Amino acid sequence: MKNNKRKPNMLWIMSDQQPGYMLSCNGDINLNTPNLDTLSAYGLNFQRAVGGFPLCCPFRGSMLTSVYYNEA
């Protein structure tokens, strides 16, 4: 029997050196991000998400592979 339920699409938007609070949809009055605000209004905005590593490359690698970065 075929399952006809549609799975939701997921879009990850990642930028270097831009914290999540630096979006106008998250309350920053110094930036105007209308396109990201529209995406946030129609989707999910994880305002309390935390990265597993403070640098972009190890964090992106762990996010894509589900393996936690280990400096050993």
C-alpha positions in Angstrom: 0.0 0.0 0.0 1.4 3.3 -1.0 1.6 6.2 1.5 0.3 9.3 -0.1 1.2 11.7 2.7 3.6 14.4 1.5 6.8 14.8 3.5 7.7 18.4 4.4 10.5 20.1 2.6 13.3 21.5 4.7 15.5 24.4 3.8 18.6 25.3 5.8 19.9 28.8 5.3 23.4 29.2 6.7 25.5 32.3 6.5 29.0 32.9 7.9 29.4 35.2 10.9 25.7 36.1 11.2 24.1 35.2 14.5 20.4 34.4 14.4 19.5 37.6 16.3 20.8 39.6 13.3 17.5 39.3 11.4 14.7 41.8 11.4 12.2 39.0 12.0 14.1 38.3 15.3 14.0 41.9 16.4 17.2 43.5 15.0 16.4 47.1 14.2 19.6 47.7 12.3 19.1 45.2 9.5 16.3 44.9 6.9 15.9 41.2 5.8 12.5 41.1 4.1 13.1 37.9 2.2 14.3 36.0 5.2 11.4 37.5 7.2 8.9 36.1 4.7 10.5 32.7 4.9 10.3 32.9 8.6 6.6 33.8 8.5 5.7 30.8 6.4 8.0 28.3 8.0 9.8 27.6 11.3 12.2 29.9 12.9 14.4 28.1 15.5 15.3 31.1 17.7 16.8 29.0 20.5 18.9 26.7 18.3 22.5 26.2 19.4 25.4 25.1 17.2 27.7 22.3 18.4 30.9 24.2 17.5 31.6 28.0 17.2 33.3 27.7 13.8 31.3 27.2 10.6 33.2 24.2 8.9 33.1 21.8 11.9 29.5 22.7 12.7 28.3 22.3 9.1 30.1 18.9 8.9 28.5 17.7 12.1 25.1 18.9 10.9 25.4 17.1 7.5 26.8 13.9 8.9 25.2 13.7 12.4 28.6 13.2 13.9 29.7 15.4 16.7 33.0 17.2 16.2 35.8 15.8 18.4 39.2 17.5 18.7 41.0 14.4 19.8 
